[in-house]
């Protein structure tokens, strides 16, 4: 049997999916990803009832030695005590037997119900309960002594001294500095003002009739020995009876505890005046119960808590719904002021009607936050974020450095990728409107670079000067877009637009990674064992100045090289040491056969990829402590790359290696850092470059602004606002700078930027078992990104460390997604 409000998980997920398909972009401040336990704003404002901790103490040991023992506890979900292991189970949704609820109702209807009891201590409470039963004086004394017996808690509350004064109890319960509260880890997770409820159930041989009592105290008091935590108790429930078959009283105790943990029943019973009110609340609970047919499910199976709790608004009484609806309306009006409808855009997307008006507004808006952007970074969380994003940025720079070297045949390489990432990223973090954005080379820009180089090569054009003029025109076009406030068009970006563009980036990554592996197989075809022709690595001087291209050679019967085919593998990826003749073998021990290259490269490629996927899934598994799972999941890509590199180094496999220059100079030999405007190109090419620059400008605008829209969604609760115009202006200026130096073009990288935001999430620390931490917002600052890019620039001098196999950096293109 499922309980009301906790079984509609599918509808909750469907609601989340439906919400994600809304057409608007959802910009501006708003509610977080995880609301406060799924309870809406109206409920949290109307229902001020304190959180209730419920403990079930069961009477065990009849007829030898009777003792009360704690067997279960409830906050939002149930936790059972595993007697054998001596630990609590994971929080789970409780399931009850329907007869236990019916028996509980009958027992309460015929038993003792005390509402607004005036008892000031446990002794007074027990005396009032026992006096209402028709028992002999001897049995009454035995029952009273039994109820005053200290129960066995899983966590012993040692050091508690008997005290019957209510004021002393109240003072002890409210004393936040009392050392006893630190003995129970659960105590520190409870909010201030939490109350307790004690449920006592069991079988007693000297009773002839069932005994039931439900007590609500007018003023909560600490019932000293009953609960494992020193909390003021509001409710007391007693369920005793003669021995029966099965565990009927245990199930009735669980039913009473589950009832008290239900928000609607608890709201009703706190305001009940008579017994019929209590029974009506129980009947209302029974009307919403969902029964599971017998034999169709495993009763020992535990239902895990849902990720998002369904709203309890519709379950509350009509009077509360009216008050809640008024609060909802006022909250909706307040949200409209922040969200703004489609006819009233958020301040960042309001048209000023002046040239560069949006840019000026962005600068003014972000200037008041500039100091706090650095002060807010003085938090330990930012240090871990720096380490996490630094590793992601370095692997990304290596990946795109290799891809650019392959696409431009050595005109750009890893050194340019590191230098451009460091300079452009640091400048963007200092000047941008949204400093949480991480700049990087992206898939669409990489495709454009490849097409531009192919065009230059086919028509014998000097690539870097031609690229410089394209960058100049792109800067001019982007500045025109900033001047005319074209960034306001992001209001019309829908979730479909965002997902479609992200899918395009994903396909580019997958295509490039798989394409490089197929090119490797074609360059070094795997031959059957025993074939008469084997390939080896051989260094062969190419035509690109002082550069060297690695080639494949055909050898027959250990004779000298008969034929050489240059250009099969780009100079950016060098195989192991060059072939030399030494020893008795004509190829020497450092020369490897062709089948080794493709086979081991594919093996390490897929090993790294599958290892990263496995580590990523560990984050949501039940293995290891939560901290270890989070570290393995967050650093899955880096750990997989290190594993692949370690295997290659340890085994000495024949795989292509990444070319990292040992000197601080451009990868292309013979050029300086500044690119000549014309070179060997005709003058009219500077004008013709406007056409490809127009296409690139559209691509830059889409890539930059879609990433900005995703990062500035309302669900992230950003308080310092966005800066769409200022961000595009910074990207435009950096386009001119990187083009003049022959560095890669940079734009906002969606995946790394989202990882940056995720690493700076602020969540509530006091988390009830089974409840996801409440999302509080993002730690908005500039320092983490700035430090990351400074460290990336320092990494240029780590050339010996970066000379690692490149094939599993290609697998990183998958892992970013």
N, C-alpha and C positions, 0 to 999 in steps of 0.2 A: 504494500500500500504506500503510495506516494503522498507527501504532505502538501497542503495548499501553498502556492507561491514559490515552491521549490522544484516543481516538476516541469515547468514550462520553459525548459532550457532551449528547445528548438525554436520556440517563438521569439525568445530573446535574441538568439543568433540571427534569426530572420530579420528582426528589427534592425540589428546592426548592419546586415547586408543591405537592407533597403535604405538605410541612412547613408551608406557609402555610395549609393547610386544617385543621390540628389544632384540636380544639374548645376547648382551654384558652386563656386569655388570654396566657399566656407572660410573666407579670409576674416581676420580680425580676432580679437580676444573672445574666448568662449569657454565652455566647459571642457574638462580634460577627457582623456581617453578612458580612464576608469573613474566614474563618478563615485561619490561616497557610498559605497556598498550598494549601488543600484537604487538608492532611495532618492526620489526627486526632491527638488527644492522645496515644494510645498510641504512635504512630509517633515523634512528636517526643520522647517520653521514652525510648524504647528505642534508636532509631537515632541515634547521636551522630556519625555520619560527617560530616566537613566538606563543605561545598559544593565541587563540582568545576567548574573552568573548563577547557573543552576547546578547543584551537585546532588547526585543520587547516592545515598548511603543505604546499603543492603544489610539486613540482619542475617548472619550466617552462623553455622555451628550448632544448630539445634539437633539433638537435645543435649550434647555434651557441654560445650562452652560457647555461650552466645557472645557475639561481638559484632559491632557495626563496622563495616568496611566500605570504603569509597569504591564504587564500580563504574561510575560514569560522570561526565560533566558536559555542560552545554553553554555555549554563548550564541553564536549564529548556527553552529553545526554541532553534531555529536562527536564526542571522543570517548572511546571505551578503554578501560584499563585491562591490559593483557596481564593476567595474573602470573603466567609462567615467565614471561620476559621481563615483567616489572617495568613496563613503559606504557605510555599512552599511544593509542592508535592515531592514524592520520585523521584530521577532521573530515567528516562525511555527512551526507544528507541522511537523516534518520528515517527508518522505515518501521512501521508499527503493525501489530496484529489488530484487526478490526474488533475482535471480541474484547481485547484489553481496554479499548476506549469505551465500549459499552458497559463493561463491568465497573470501570472507573466512574462513569456517570451514575450508575446505580448506587455505588458506595458513597459518593458525595451527596446524593439526594437523600440518603438515609442517615448520613453521618453528621459530624459536627462541623459547622461552618461559622467562623468568627471573622467578621469584617470590621476593620478599624479596632483591632484588639489593643488594649491599653497596657499590655505587659511590658515591663521594663527590664526583664532579664529572662534567661532561659528557664530558670526555676519557676518563675511566675507563669511563663507560657505553658510549661509542662503541667503545672497544677491546674490551670484552667482547662486544658485539654482532657486530662484524666478525670477531673471532677464531673465532666459531662457524660462519662460512661457509667453504665449500670454494672459496676463490678464490686466484688467484696472488698473490704478494707485491705485484706492481705494481698489480693491480686493487684489492687490499685497501687499498693506500695511497691510491689515487684515491677509493675509496669513503669512507675515513675523512676525507680532506680535504673531501669534499663534505658529509658529515654535520656537520662542524664549521663550515661556512660560515654566516655570519650571514644569516638570512632577512630579506626585505623586509616589514616590518609596516606596516599602515595607519597606526598611530600609532607613530612612531619613538621608541624608548627611548634617547634620546641621553644621553651622559655615563656609560654603563656601562663600567667598566674590567674587563678580563679578570682573573678571580680564581679560582684553582683550589682554594682552601682551603674545605673544607666549612663550617668554623666561620664564616668570613667570609660565605659565602652565607647561612647560617642567620641570622646577625646582621642582614644586609641585608634579609632577607625579613621579619624580625620587627620591624624598626625602624619604628615608626609615624611617626616624625618625619622620615623620609627625604623629601627634596623631590621625588624622582623619581615617587613614586606620584601626585602631583597632576597629572602630565602626561596621565594617562588618566582621563577622567570615569567610566568603568566601574569603576575600582578603588575609588572611594569608595562604590559601591553594593553591594560585596561584603561579607559579614559577616566578622568576625574569624575567623581560622583557616582561611580558604579555601585550597584547593590547586589545582594545575594539572595538566593532562594534555596532552602534545604528540603529535599524530598527523602523521607525515610520509608522504606518498604521492606517487608519480609514476612516470614511465617513464624508463629509463636504457638507452641503446643498447648499452653494453659488457656488460650482463648477458645471460646465455643462459637462466637459469632465474629464476623469481620468488623474491624474497627477502622473507621476513616475520619480524618479531620483535615480541614483546610483553613488556614489562618492567614489573614492579611493584617499586618501591624500598622497602626496609625503612624507611629514614628519608628523608622528602622533602627534596630539595635544590633550589636554584634552578639550573635549566638555563639559564644566562645568556642566550643569544641566541634561544632557541626560541620563547618566548611574549612577547606584547606587554606583559604585566604582570609585574612582579617578584613572583612567587609561588613558594613551594616546590612542586616537581613530584612527583607520586606515580606517574604512569603515563607510559610512553613506548611508542609503537607505530610501527613502521616497515613500510611496504608499498611495495616497489619491484619492477620487472620490466621485461622487454624491451618495446619499443613494440608496441601492439596497435591494432586498429580500435576506434573509439569512445573513451570516457573511463572505461574499466573501473576503473583504479586510483584515479581521482578519486572514483568512486562507492564503491569499497571503503573509501577514507579516510573518506568521509562516514558509511558504515555503522559503522566502528569508533568514530567520534566519537559517533554517536547511541547506540550500545550503552553507551558510558561515561556518557552523560547520563541513561540509564534508571536509576531508583532501585533496582529489583530486581537488575539485572545488576551495578550498581556495588556493591551490598551483598554480592553473591555473590563477585565477583572480588576484593574486598578481603580475603575470608576463604578464598580458594582456596589449596590446598596443592600441587596437581599440575595437569598439563595436562588430565586428564579433568574436573576441577572447572570449569576455564575453559570447556571445550566443553559441559559440561552446562548452565552458565549461558546460553551462547549458544543451545543447543537450547530451553531454557525460554523464552527471548525469542521464538524462531521459532514456538513453539506458540501464542503469544498475538497474533501478527501478523494483521492484517486486510488482505486483498488487495482491490484495486479492479480490476474488469475493464478490459482495454484498450479504448480508443476510447469510453469512457463518461464520461470526465472530462478536463479540461485539465491536462496535467502541469505546465504553467508556473504554474497557479493555486496560491496559497499559502493554507493554512488558518490563519486567525487563532487566537491562543490563546483557550481558553475562559475565560469569566468566573470560573467555579469549577472547579478541578481535581478530578477524581474521586478518591476515597480509594484509596490504594495498599495498604491493609491486607491485602486478600485475595490480593495478588500475591506477598507475601513468603513465604519458606519456612515450613514448619509449626512449626519450633522457635521462630522469631521470632513467629509468630502466637500461640503459647501465652503467651509473655512479654507480648506486646502485649495479649492478652485480659485478663490479670491487671491490667495498667495501666489498661485500659478500665474494669474493674470498680471499681478504687479511685477512678478519676476520676469514675465514675458516682455512687459514694457521696458523694464530695465535692460533686458538683453537686446531689445531692438535699438536702444540707444548706443549699444556697443557694436552690435552686429551690422546694423543698418540694412535696410532692404535693398532690392535692386535699383530702386529709384533714389536712394540716399546712400551712396557708397561710403566706405570707410574713409577717414581723413587722408590716408596715403594715396587714395585713388580718386580724389576730387579734383576736377579740372579748375585750374586757376585762370586760364585764358591769356596768359603771358608767356613770352619766350623764356624757356628754362624756369618757368614758375614752379613746376613740380620738383625740379632739382633744388631750388632755393628752399622750398618748404621742407624737403627731406633733410637738408643740411641744418636748418634751424631746429627741426624736431629732434635730430640725433645729437646735436651739440650739447643739449642739457643733460644727456645721459653719458657723455664721453668719459667723465671722471669715474662714474660708477662702473663703466665697462671694464675698468682695470681693478677697482676695489672689490667688485663682486667676484673676481677670480681668485681671491685669497681664501680658498677653501680646499680641503684635502681631495675632494672629488675631482677638482680640476687637474690634479697631478696624474691621477689614473687616466683621465680623459686624454691628456697630452700623450702619454705612453701608447694608449690604444690607437689614437688617430695618427700618431707618428709612424707606427708600423704599417698602418693601412696606406698612408701617403707614400712611404718609401717603396713598398711593393708596387703601388700604382705607378710611381715614377719609373721604376725599373721596367715594368710591363710595357708602358707606352714608349719609353725610350727605345726598347727593342723593336716595337712595332713601327715606330717612326724611322729607325735605321733601316728596317726592311723595306718600308714603303718608299723611302727617298734614296736608297742605295748609298747610305753613309753620309748624306748631306746633313743630317741631324742624327743625334745618338743619345746615349744615356747621360753624358755630361751636360748637354743642352737641356735635357729633360729635368735633371736635378737642379741646375742653375735657374732655369725658368720657373720651375715650381717654387723654389725658395724665394726668389725676388718678387714674382708676381703675387704669390700667395701672401707674403708678409705685407706688401703694399696694400693689397685688398683688405686685409684684416685691420689695418690702421685707418683706412679711409672709407670703407664701405658702409652702407646703411644697415646691412644685416651681416655682422661679422661672424655669425655662426656658419656662414657658407664657406665651403672649402673649394678653392679653385683647382682644376686639374684638366688634363687633356681628356676629351670625351670621344666616344665612338663616332658620332656624326662628323665632328671636326677631323678626326683621323681619316675618314673616308674622303673628305674633301681634299685633305693634304695629298692623299694617294692619287686622286684624279688630277690635281693640279700638277703634280710631278710627272705623271704619265703624259699629260698634254705638253709640258715643257720638253720632255725627252723626245717625243714624237716629232716636234717641230723645231728641234735643235735650239731651244731657248735656254738662256741662263736662268736656272730655277730660283735661286735666292733673290736676285734683283726683281724678277717678276713677282715673287711672293711678297717682297717689300711693298710694291705698288698696290697689290691686292690689300695688304694690311692698312695702307694709308687710306684707300677708298673705304674700307670697312669702318675705320675710325670716323671718317667724315659722315658716312651714312648713319652710324650709331649715334653720333652727336646730334644729327638732325632729328633722329627719333626721340632723343632726350629733350631737345628744344621744343618739339611739338607735342610733348607729353603722350607719346604713343604707348607708353607703358600702361595707360588706362585700359588698353585692350585686354589686359589680363582678366578683367571682370567677366569676359565672355569665355574664358577657358573653363571647360567643364571637366568633370572627373574622367570622362571618356577621352578628352584631349590629353590629359596627363598620362593616363594608362597607355594610350596609343604611342605616345612619344617614348615612354619608358620601355615599351615592348620593342620599339625600333632600336634603342640602345642595346637591349639584351640580344637581339638578333645579330647586331654588328659584332658584339663580343664573341658570340658563339661561332659566327662565320669565320672571324679572323683566327680564333684559336684552332678550330678544326682545319681551316685552310692551311695553316702553317704546318700542321702535322702531316697533311696529305702531300704538301710540297716536299717535305723531308723524305717521305716514302718514295716519291717519284725521283728525287735526286739520288737517293741511295736505295735502289730496289732490293728487297730482301731476296736473296738467291738460295737455292736449295743446297743443303750440305753436300760436299763432294763435287760441286761445280768446278769447272776448269778455270773459270774467271772469278777473281775476287777483287774487291775494291779496297783501297786504303786511303788514309788521309795524306794529303801532300800539299805543301805550301807552294803556291804558284804566283809569281808577280803579276798583278793585274794592270789595268790601264789607268787607274785613278791615281796618278801621282805616286806617292810613296805607300799607298795602301796595298794590302795584300788580300787576295781573294782565295778562299779555300776551295779546292777543287777535288774532284774524284778522279782516280786513275785506275785503269784496267791493267792488271798484271797477269801474265801467263807464265807458268812454270818458273817462277822466281827469276824471270828475266827483268831487264830494266823497263822503265815506263815506256809503253808503246804509244799510248795516246792520252792526251790530256784534254779535259773539257772544263774550261774556266767558267766561273759565274754560277755554278750550281747552287752554292750556298752563299748568302750575302756576307760581306766582310764584318758585319756587326756581330756575328756569332761564330766564334773560332772554335774548331775542334780541339782535341787534346794536342800535346806537343807534336811538332812537325816530324814527318817521317824521316828517319835517319837510318843509315846502314851501320849496324854495329853487331858484334857477335858473329855467330855463324849464319844467322838468318839474314837474308838480304833486306828485309823490311825493318828489322830491329824490334825490340820488345815494346816500343811505344807506338807501333803502327797497328791499327785495328782494322779488322775486315768490315766490309760494308754491312752484312747482316746485323752486326752489333749495334750500329748507329740507330737505325730505324726501330729495331726491336726494343732496345733499352730506353730510348726516348719515349716510345709509346707506353712502355711499362711504367716508367716514372710519372708520366703525364697522368695516366688514369689512377695510379696509386695515390698520388697527391690529391687528385680530385675526390676520389671516394673516401679518403681519410678525412678530408675537410667536411664532407657531407655527414660522415659518421659523428665527428666531433660536434657539428652543429646540432645534430639530433640529441646528443647527450644532454643538452641544456634543458630539454623538456622530459627527460627520462627520470627514472627513480634511482639511478646509480649515483653514488658519491654524494657528499653533502652539497647543499645548494650553492655555497660559495665556489666550490670546485667546479660544479656544472656550469656556473655562469662564466668562469674564466675560460674553460675549455670551449664553450660556445662562442664567446666573444672573439677569442684568438684562434678560432679554428683554421682560418686561411693561413695565418702566419705559422702555426704549428705544422700544418700540412706541408708548407713550403720548406720549412726547416727539416722535416723528416725526409723529403725527397732529396734535398741537398746533402743531408748526412749520408743517405744510402749511396748516392753517387760518389761522394768523396771517399767513403769507407771502402767501397768495392772497386773504385777506380774504373768506372764504366766509361765506354766510348760514347760520349754524348756531346752535342754542340755546347760551347761555353759562351758566356756573355762577354763582349769586348768592352772593357772599361779603361779609358785612357789614364795613364799614370801622371800626365802633365796637364796643367790647367790651360788648355787650348782647344779650339774647335775641333770637332771630330773630322771634318773635311779638311784635308791637308791643303795648305796654300792660301787660305783665306784668313782674314783678321776677324775680330769680333764685330766690327761695324760692316754692314752689307752695303756695297756700292749701289747707288740708285739705278744705274743702267747696266753696267758691265758690258757684255757683248750684245745686248738686246737693242733693237731699234727704238728711237724716241717715242714713236706712236704707241708702243706697247704700254706705256704708262697710262694712256687714255683708255686703251682697250681693256686694261685690267679692271675697269669699273664694272664690266658685265659679270665676271665671276665674283667680284666683290659684293655685288648686289645679292647674289644667291647666298654667299657666305653670311652676309648681314642678316638675312631672314633666318638662316640657320642659327646664328649666334643669338638673335633676339628670342627665338622659340626655346632654344636650349636654356638660356639664362633665366628667362621669365617663368617658364614652367617649373624649373627648380625652385625659383623664389616663391611661386604660388604654393608649392608643396610644403616648403619650409615654414611658411607663414600661415598655415592653416589654423583655424580657431581651436582645434583640438590640442594644440601645443601650449595654449595659454600664454603666449608671448606678451609681455607687458610694455616693452620698449618700442613696439611698432616696427613696421617694415620700412624699406627704402628702395622701392623699385627703380625710381629714376636715378638715384645716386649709385646704385649697384651697376646699372647699365653704363653710366658715365665712367665709372672706374674700369669696367671691362673694356670700354672703347679706348681709353688712354693706354691701358696695358697692351692692347692689340698693337698700337703704334710702337710701343717700346720693344715688345718681343719681335716684331717684324724687323725693326732696325738692327737688332742683334742676331737675327737668324735663330731665335729660340722658338719653341713650339707655342701655338696659340692656346690660351687658357680661357675656360668658362666654368661656371658653377657645375660641380659634379654632384649629381643627385644622390648616389649611393653613399659616398663618403660623407656628404653633408648630413644626411639622415642619421648615419652612424654617429656623427659628432653630436647632433642634438640628443640622440638616445643616450649617449654617455654622460650627458649633463642633466638628465632627468632628476627632478626633486620629488621624493615620495615621502609619505608619512612614515614615521618610525614605529609608532604604536600600532601594531597590526594584529587584529584579532585572529586566532587560528582559523584557517579556512577562508579568510577574506584577503583579497588582493590589496596591496598597499594603495592608498589613495594618491592619485597623481596630483601634485601641487604646482607643477610648471617646469620651466627650463631655467637653468642658471645662465642667464644672458650676459656675456662678457666678450672681450676681444683677446684676452691674453692667451688662452689655450691655442687658438689658431696661430697667433703670432709666434709662440714658442715652437709649435710644430714645424713651421716653415723655416725658422732659424735653425732648428736641428736638422732639417732636410738639407739646408745649405752646407752645414758642417759635414754632412754625410758624403759630400763630394770627395773629401780627403780619405775616405775609407775604401779606396779602390781595391786593395787586396782582398777585403772582405766580400766585396760585391762581385768578384769573379766566380760566380756560381752557375750551375746549370740553368739554362734559360727555359727549358721545355715546361717546367712546372710553374714558372712565372706566367706562361701562357694559360695554364689551368687556373690561375688567379683571375683571369678574365671571366670565367664562369662564377668563381666564388664571390665576386663583388655583387652578383645579382641576388 
